[in-house]
Amino acid sequence: MLTLTRGAVSERLWRLRKDHRSIEAIVRARTDADGVSLNINYNGEASSTRHWPTYELAAREADARLRDFLRQGWATHW
């Protein structure tokens, strides 16, 4: 099972750029409940947040979103 890096509160899974804009996926450990939150940020501001019971499920969703954005012409950027 995948987990956040030991001691980490959040972890960026990917960042994309297109036309001076950015989108990133960040998984955060939830402090109010079990599981993690998957945050999709657009230009540094929260665009969507979804809660998942496990890191693995959140990472799968982030990967699906990444594939969608790549099909739309976004490019990976770190």
N, C-alpha and C positions, 0 to 999 in steps of 0.2 A: 504494500500500500504506500502511495506517495504521501509525503507530509511536508509541511513548511520546514525550512532549514531550522535546525535546533535553536530555540530561543528567539526565532524571528516572529514578529508580529504581523508583518506583511511581506509579500514577495511579488515583484513585477514579473509577469510571465512573458510579455512581449510589448513592443512599442512599434508603431507604424507612422510613416510620414507620407503626406501627399499635398502638394501645392501650399507649403508653409503651414500646414495643419498637422496635428498629431492625435493619435488614438493609442491608449495603452490599457492593458488588462492587468489588474492587481488583485491578488488573493490576500485577504486579511483574516486573521484568526478572530472569531467573535468572542467578545468578553461577556456579553449578556446571555449567551446560550452556547450549546454545542455546535460544532461545525465551523464553516468558513463563509465569508462573503466574497463574491466575485464582483469587483467594481470595474466598469468600463468608463474611462475618462476621455473626454474630448477636449483638446487644447488645455489640459490640466484641470478641468472641472468635471465633476461627477456627471455622467450621462445616464448611467443605469447601475443598479445594484441588485444582485440576486443572491439569496442565501442557499447554501448547499450543505448537506449533512457531512460530506467528506471532501477533502482536498481533491481526490481523484475525479469526482463528479464535476467539481468546479473547473478543473483543468481540461476535462473533455469539452465542456461548454465553451471555454475560452479558445480551445483549438478549433472548434466549429466556427466560432465568430471570426477567428484569424483567417481561416480559409475563405470565408465570405468576403472579408475586406480585401484580401489579396486578389480575388477574382474581379474586384471593383477597381483595381489599379493601385492600391496602396502598397508601399514598399517597407520592408523591415528596417528598423533603425534603432540603434542602442546608444 
